């Protein structure tokens, strides 16, 4: 299978190879098709179909931005817990496109419904069909441009023709490449675990590089499992695990109009029935789901536009979880902190500023700040053996940990982000060219 490597859009510092990614293989009940609908000036994969011939239970979380894409309006209108298809396009966000943009989604859903129903007949699935209201949509790209309805509609016959019922690593990478915009690398993650004594799989892909700040679950993320779980359980699992994964990342402090994370269960695995989220048999699955979500979320933050460093901001021993989160994001979203990180400048005063502006009650006499394991502030005072040259050396690394200990409670939160380089400005200045 040929993979469109033009999608990698690689920088000199981020050379990716097939071997760099986990070995995602086959998930029963999922079929995938990827092609170019010529949405870009230069040919590249830009349209991805996930097809669930026997249906999949699903749950989604969406952006809290008050201006949302037309595809999310469609998704929110669906009154079903089972879907048959997910169609994702890149290049065009279908935002601020009004009735014409929404009508395009309706037309594409109808076209896909007809085509997939015909495909079922060809596959001798004569007792089955796909309704237009069983189609979910994901869109990403430029806001305010006319939605390419005709290009996408015209690509549907070939997209259906290319459906692969058996996946492999290359097909998953191709799908992850097909939903990218300014990303430099595709994002994939997987875990295998047990429900009872039965093996189950959890696979995921995501995209995101800019306009990343959590207020739900930032960027696009799609998680697939062969477990037999109801939509209600999927929704509770997603809500529980999103807060410390996709809701713990930020690149630039901007919440997208198109954010969505969806979780699909094909029900193909044979395992003991799960009655609720607190079922002990679900414990391992719950941990594995969190691992997949966190893996993908970190990959989004690490691939932030123009990033040269992956940064973890760990706020410890706060009075409340929300106050820890507020401080973590005050630091992670500060342009002054992020530019200092890019310049490898050990300007800890900017971190101190960001803590203060979070509007959280502090006891300065208990405050400690470390960069990695290097002490900078201890009990509200500059550490007696502080050596700036030591911190400067640490900041030359690609992974930076900023550790804040408030010492006034027992609640913690970690935010994941990246630095702001000159490349970030170049990427966003040239985004529509």
C-alpha positions as CSV (number, residue, x, y, z in Angstrom):
1,X,0.0,0.0,0.0
2,X,1.4,3.4,-1.0
3,X,1.6,6.0,1.6
4,X,1.5,9.7,0.6
5,X,4.7,10.8,2.3
6,X,4.2,14.4,1.2
7,X,1.8,14.6,4.2
8,X,4.7,14.4,6.6
9,X,5.6,18.1,5.9
10,X,8.8,17.4,7.7
11,X,11.1,20.0,9.3
12,X,14.8,19.4,9.5
13,X,14.5,18.5,13.2
14,X,11.6,16.1,13.0
15,X,12.5,13.3,10.7
16,X,9.9,10.5,11.2
17,X,10.0,7.0,10.0
18,X,7.4,4.2,9.9
19,X,9.4,2.4,12.6
20,X,8.9,5.3,15.0
21,X,5.2,4.4,15.5
22,X,3.5,1.7,17.4
23,X,2.3,-1.4,15.5
24,X,-1.4,-0.8,15.2
25,X,-2.9,-3.7,13.4
26,X,-6.5,-4.9,13.0
27,X,-9.6,-4.0,15.0
28,X,-12.6,-6.1,14.2
29,X,-15.6,-4.1,13.0
30,X,-13.5,-1.2,11.6
31,X,-12.9,-0.5,7.9
32,X,-10.8,2.4,6.6
33,X,-10.5,4.3,3.3
34,X,-8.2,7.2,2.6
35,X,-7.8,9.3,-0.6
36,X,-7.2,12.7,-2.0
37,X,-10.3,14.7,-2.9
38,X,-7.9,17.5,-4.2
39,X,-8.8,19.8,-1.4
40,X,-5.2,21.2,-1.5
41,X,-3.3,22.8,-4.3
42,X,-0.8,19.9,-4.2
43,X,-2.2,16.4,-4.2
44,X,-2.2,14.7,-0.7
45,X,-4.6,12.5,1.2
46,X,-7.2,14.8,2.7
47,X,-10.4,12.6,3.1
48,X,-10.6,9.7,5.5
49,X,-13.5,7.3,6.0
50,X,-14.0,5.0,9.0
51,X,-16.8,2.5,8.2
52,X,-18.5,0.3,10.8
53,X,-20.5,-2.2,8.7
54,X,-22.2,-3.7,11.7
55,X,-22.5,-0.4,13.5
56,X,-20.5,1.0,16.5
57,X,-21.6,2.4,19.8
58,X,-20.1,5.8,20.2
59,X,-19.6,8.9,22.4
60,X,-18.2,12.3,21.6
61,X,-17.1,15.4,23.4
62,X,-16.9,18.7,21.5
63,X,-15.5,22.2,21.8
64,X,-17.0,24.7,24.2
65,X,-16.2,27.5,21.7
66,X,-19.5,29.4,21.1
67,X,-18.8,29.5,17.4
68,X,-18.7,25.9,16.0
69,X,-18.4,24.2,12.7
70,X,-21.3,23.1,10.6
71,X,-20.2,19.5,10.9
72,X,-20.4,19.7,14.7
73,X,-23.9,21.1,14.4
74,X,-24.8,18.0,12.4
75,X,-23.2,15.7,14.9
76,X,-25.0,17.3,17.8
77,X,-28.3,16.9,16.0
78,X,-27.9,13.1,15.8
79,X,-30.3,11.2,18.1
80,X,-28.6,7.9,18.0
81,X,-26.1,5.9,20.1
82,X,-24.9,3.8,17.1
83,X,-23.3,5.0,13.9
84,X,-22.1,3.3,10.7
85,X,-19.5,5.9,9.4
86,X,-17.2,8.7,10.3
87,X,-15.9,11.0,7.5
88,X,-13.1,13.4,8.2
89,X,-11.9,16.1,5.8
90,X,-8.9,18.4,6.2
91,X,-8.1,21.8,4.6
92,X,-11.6,23.3,5.3
93,X,-13.1,23.7,8.8
94,X,-16.6,24.4,7.5
95,X,-17.0,27.2,10.0
96,X,-18.9,30.4,9.4
97,X,-20.2,28.9,6.1
98,X,-23.9,29.2,7.2
99,X,-26.7,27.3,5.6
100,X,-24.6,26.4,2.5
101,X,-22.0,24.7,4.7
102,X,-24.6,22.8,6.7
103,X,-26.4,21.8,3.5
104,X,-23.1,20.4,2.2
105,X,-22.9,18.2,5.2
106,X,-26.5,16.9,4.7
107,X,-25.8,16.2,1.0
108,X,-22.5,14.4,1.7
109,X,-24.3,12.3,4.4
110,X,-27.0,11.3,1.9
111,X,-24.5,10.5,-0.8
112,X,-22.4,8.4,1.7
113,X,-25.6,6.7,2.9
114,X,-26.6,5.6,-0.6
115,X,-23.1,4.5,-1.5
116,X,-22.5,2.5,1.7
117,X,-25.9,0.8,1.5
118,X,-25.1,-0.2,-2.1
119,X,-21.8,-1.5,-0.8
120,X,-23.6,-3.7,1.7
121,X,-25.7,-5.2,-1.0
122,X,-22.5,-6.0,-3.0
123,X,-21.0,-7.5,0.2
124,X,-24.2,-9.6,0.6
125,X,-25.2,-7.7,3.7
126,X,-28.7,-7.4,2.3
127,X,-30.4,-7.2,5.7
128,X,-28.5,-4.0,6.5
129,X,-28.3,-0.4,5.4
130,X,-26.7,2.9,6.3
131,X,-29.0,5.9,7.1
132,X,-27.7,9.4,6.6
133,X,-28.2,10.1,10.3
134,X,-25.7,7.3,11.1
135,X,-22.9,9.3,9.6
136,X,-20.6,11.4,11.9
137,X,-18.3,14.2,10.5
138,X,-15.0,15.7,11.5
139,X,-13.6,18.8,9.7
140,X,-10.4,20.7,10.2
141,X,-8.6,23.5,8.3
142,X,-9.3,27.1,7.4
143,X,-12.3,29.0,8.9
144,X,-14.7,31.0,6.7
145,X,-13.9,29.5,3.3
146,X,-16.6,27.9,1.1
147,X,-17.0,24.2,2.0
148,X,-15.9,22.0,-0.9
149,X,-19.1,19.9,-1.0
150,X,-18.9,18.9,-4.7
151,X,-15.3,17.8,-4.4
152,X,-16.1,15.6,-1.4
153,X,-19.3,14.2,-2.9
154,X,-17.5,13.4,-6.2
155,X,-14.9,11.5,-4.2
156,X,-17.3,9.2,-2.4
157,X,-17.6,6.4,-5.0
158,X,-13.8,6.0,-5.1
159,X,-13.6,6.4,-1.3
160,X,-16.1,3.5,-0.9
161,X,-14.3,1.5,-3.5
162,X,-11.0,1.8,-1.6
163,X,-12.5,0.5,1.7
164,X,-10.2,-1.9,3.5
165,X,-11.8,-4.3,5.9
166,X,-8.5,-5.4,7.3
167,X,-6.1,-2.8,8.7
168,X,-2.4,-2.8,9.3
169,X,0.2,-0.3,10.6
170,X,0.6,1.4,7.2
171,X,-3.2,2.0,6.8
172,X,-3.5,3.5,10.3
173,X,-0.5,5.8,9.5
174,X,-2.1,6.7,6.2
175,X,-5.3,7.6,8.0
176,X,-3.5,9.7,10.6
177,X,-1.6,11.5,7.8
178,X,-4.9,12.1,6.0
179,X,-6.4,14.3,8.8
180,X,-3.3,16.5,9.3
181,X,-3.1,20.2,8.7
182,X,0.0,22.0,10.0
183,X,1.1,18.9,11.9
184,X,4.6,17.7,11.2
185,X,4.0,14.1,12.2
186,X,1.0,11.8,12.4
187,X,-0.3,10.8,15.8
188,X,-1.1,7.3,16.7
189,X,-1.3,5.3,20.0
190,X,-2.5,1.8,21.1
191,X,-3.0,-0.4,24.1
192,X,-4.1,-4.0,24.5
193,X,-5.6,-5.1,27.7
194,X,-8.2,-7.5,29.2
195,X,-11.8,-7.4,30.2
196,X,-12.2,-10.5,32.3
197,X,-10.0,-13.0,30.5
198,X,-10.7,-11.6,27.1
199,X,-8.2,-9.6,25.1
200,X,-9.4,-6.2,23.8
201,X,-7.8,-3.5,21.8
202,X,-7.8,0.3,22.1
203,X,-6.4,2.2,19.1
204,X,-6.4,5.9,18.5
205,X,-5.3,8.6,16.1
206,X,-5.3,12.4,16.5
207,X,-4.4,15.6,14.7
208,X,-3.5,19.0,16.2
209,X,-0.6,21.4,16.1
210,X,-2.1,24.9,16.5
211,X,-5.2,26.5,17.9
212,X,-4.8,24.2,20.8
213,X,-6.2,25.0,24.2
214,X,-8.5,22.7,26.2
215,X,-12.1,23.5,26.9
216,X,-13.4,20.0,26.3
217,X,-10.9,18.0,24.4
218,X,-8.7,19.9,22.1
219,X,-8.1,19.1,18.4
220,X,-9.4,15.9,16.6
221,X,-9.1,12.6,18.3
222,X,-10.6,9.2,17.3
223,X,-10.5,6.2,19.6
224,X,-11.5,2.7,18.5
225,X,-12.0,-0.5,20.5
226,X,-13.5,-3.9,19.8
227,X,-14.9,-4.0,23.3
228,X,-18.7,-4.5,23.8
229,X,-19.5,-1.4,25.7
230,X,-22.7,0.8,25.6
231,X,-22.6,4.4,24.5
232,X,-23.5,5.4,28.1
233,X,-20.4,3.7,29.4
234,X,-18.2,5.1,26.6
235,X,-19.4,8.6,27.5
236,X,-18.6,8.2,31.1
237,X,-15.2,6.8,30.4
238,X,-14.4,9.6,28.0
239,X,-15.6,12.3,30.4
240,X,-13.6,10.8,33.2
241,X,-10.3,10.5,31.3
242,X,-10.4,13.6,29.2
243,X,-9.7,16.1,32.0
244,X,-6.1,15.0,32.6
245,X,-5.3,14.1,28.9
246,X,-6.7,16.2,26.1
247,X,-7.9,18.8,28.5
248,X,-4.3,19.1,29.9
249,X,-2.6,20.3,26.7
250,X,-2.1,23.8,25.2
251,X,-0.1,25.1,22.4
252,X,-1.3,28.7,22.0
253,X,-4.2,29.3,24.3
254,X,-6.8,29.3,21.4
255,X,-9.7,26.9,21.6
256,X,-10.7,25.6,18.1
257,X,-14.2,25.8,16.6
258,X,-13.9,22.2,15.5
259,X,-12.6,20.3,18.5
260,X,-13.9,16.8,19.0
261,X,-12.8,13.5,20.5
262,X,-15.0,10.5,19.6
263,X,-14.8,7.0,21.1
264,X,-16.2,4.0,19.1
265,X,-16.9,0.4,20.3
266,X,-17.5,-2.2,17.6
267,X,-18.8,-4.8,20.1
268,X,-16.8,-7.6,18.4
269,X,-14.8,-8.8,21.4
270,X,-16.3,-11.6,23.5
271,X,-16.0,-10.7,27.1
272,X,-18.1,-10.7,30.3
273,X,-20.9,-8.1,30.2
274,X,-20.0,-4.7,31.7
275,X,-23.0,-3.2,33.5
276,X,-21.4,0.1,34.5
277,X,-18.3,2.2,34.7
278,X,-17.5,1.0,38.3
279,X,-17.4,-2.6,37.3
280,X,-14.1,-4.1,38.5
281,X,-13.7,-5.9,35.2
282,X,-13.4,-2.5,33.5
283,X,-10.4,-1.4,35.7
284,X,-7.6,-2.4,33.3
285,X,-9.5,-1.1,30.3
286,X,-10.0,2.3,32.0
287,X,-6.3,2.6,32.7
288,X,-5.4,1.6,29.1
289,X,-7.9,4.1,27.7
290,X,-6.2,6.9,29.8
291,X,-2.8,5.8,28.5
292,X,-4.0,6.0,24.8
293,X,-5.6,9.4,25.4
294,X,-2.5,10.8,27.2
295,X,-0.2,9.4,24.6
296,X,-2.1,11.2,21.8
297,X,-2.5,14.4,23.8
298,X,1.3,14.6,24.5
299,X,2.0,14.0,20.8
300,X,-0.2,17.0,19.9
301,X,1.5,19.2,22.4
302,X,5.0,18.0,21.3
303,X,4.1,18.7,17.7
304,X,2.9,22.3,18.4
305,X,3.6,24.6,15.5
306,X,7.3,25.5,15.4
307,X,8.0,23.6,18.6
308,X,11.6,22.8,19.6
309,X,10.7,21.7,23.1
310,X,8.1,19.6,24.9
311,X,7.2,21.1,28.2
312,X,5.5,19.6,31.3
313,X,4.2,22.1,33.9
314,X,3.7,20.2,37.1
315,X,1.8,22.0,39.9
316,X,1.8,20.0,43.2
317,X,0.2,20.3,46.6
318,X,-2.4,22.9,45.7
319,X,-5.6,23.4,47.9
320,X,-7.8,22.4,44.9
321,X,-7.5,20.6,41.6
322,X,-9.0,23.7,39.8
323,X,-6.4,26.0,41.4
324,X,-3.6,23.7,40.4
325,X,-4.9,23.6,36.8
326,X,-5.3,27.4,36.7
327,X,-1.7,27.9,37.7
328,X,-0.4,25.2,35.3
329,X,-2.1,26.8,32.4
330,X,-1.2,30.4,33.4
331,X,2.5,29.2,33.0
332,X,1.9,27.0,30.0
333,X,0.0,29.7,28.1
334,X,2.3,32.6,28.9
335,X,4.0,33.9,25.7
336,X,6.8,35.3,27.9
337,X,7.5,31.9,29.5
338,X,7.2,30.2,26.1
339,X,9.6,32.5,24.3
340,X,12.1,32.2,27.2
341,X,12.0,28.5,26.7
342,X,12.6,28.9,23.0
343,X,15.6,31.1,23.7
344,X,16.8,28.6,26.4
345,X,16.9,31.6,28.8
346,X,16.6,30.5,32.5
347,X,14.4,33.5,33.2
348,X,12.5,31.9,36.2
349,X,11.0,35.4,37.0
350,X,8.6,34.8,34.1
351,X,7.4,31.6,35.7
352,X,6.9,33.5,39.0
353,X,4.9,36.2,37.2
354,X,2.6,33.5,35.6
355,X,2.0,31.9,39.0
356,X,1.0,35.3,40.5
357,X,-1.3,36.3,37.7
358,X,-3.4,33.0,38.1
359,X,-5.3,34.8,40.9
360,X,-4.9,31.9,43.3
361,X,-4.2,32.4,47.0
362,X,-0.6,31.4,47.8
363,X,1.7,31.1,50.8
364,X,4.9,32.5,49.4
365,X,6.9,31.2,52.3
366,X,6.0,27.6,51.2
367,X,6.5,28.1,47.4
368,X,9.1,26.0,45.7
369,X,10.1,26.1,42.0
370,X,12.4,23.5,40.2
371,X,13.4,23.2,36.6
372,X,13.8,19.5,36.3
373,X,15.6,18.5,39.5
374,X,17.3,21.8,39.8
375,X,16.2,23.9,42.7
376,X,15.5,27.6,42.0
377,X,13.0,28.8,44.6
378,X,12.8,27.1,48.0
379,X,10.4,28.2,50.7
380,X,9.7,31.4,48.9
381,X,13.4,32.4,48.6
382,X,16.0,32.0,45.9
383,X,17.8,28.7,46.6
384,X,21.1,29.5,48.3
385,X,23.2,27.3,45.9
386,X,21.4,28.5,42.8
387,X,23.6,28.5,39.7
388,X,22.1,30.0,36.6
389,X,24.6,28.2,34.3
390,X,23.2,24.9,35.6
391,X,19.6,25.8,34.6
392,X,20.8,27.2,31.3
393,X,22.4,23.9,30.5
394,X,19.2,22.0,31.4
395,X,17.1,24.2,29.1
396,X,19.1,23.1,26.1
397,X,17.3,19.8,26.2
398,X,14.2,19.0,24.1
399,X,12.2,18.0,27.2
400,X,11.6,20.5,30.0
401,X,9.9,20.0,33.3
402,X,8.8,23.0,35.3
403,X,7.9,21.8,38.8
404,X,5.8,24.1,41.1
405,X,5.2,23.0,44.7
406,X,2.7,25.1,46.5
407,X,2.9,23.1,49.7
408,X,-0.6,24.1,50.9
409,X,-2.7,21.1,50.0
410,X,-2.7,17.7,48.2
411,X,-4.1,18.4,44.8
412,X,-2.0,18.2,41.6
413,X,-2.3,19.0,37.9
414,X,0.1,18.7,35.0
415,X,-0.2,20.8,31.8
416,X,1.6,19.9,28.6
417,X,2.8,22.5,26.1
418,X,5.6,23.6,23.9
419,X,7.8,26.7,23.4
420,X,7.2,29.6,21.0
421,X,9.8,29.9,18.3
422,X,10.1,32.1,15.2
423,X,8.9,29.2,13.2
424,X,5.5,29.5,15.0
425,X,5.0,33.0,13.6
426,X,6.1,31.8,10.1
427,X,3.7,28.9,10.0
428,X,0.7,31.0,11.1
429,X,1.6,34.0,8.9
430,X,1.7,31.7,5.9
431,X,-1.1,29.4,7.0
432,X,-3.5,30.2,4.1
433,X,-0.9,30.5,1.4
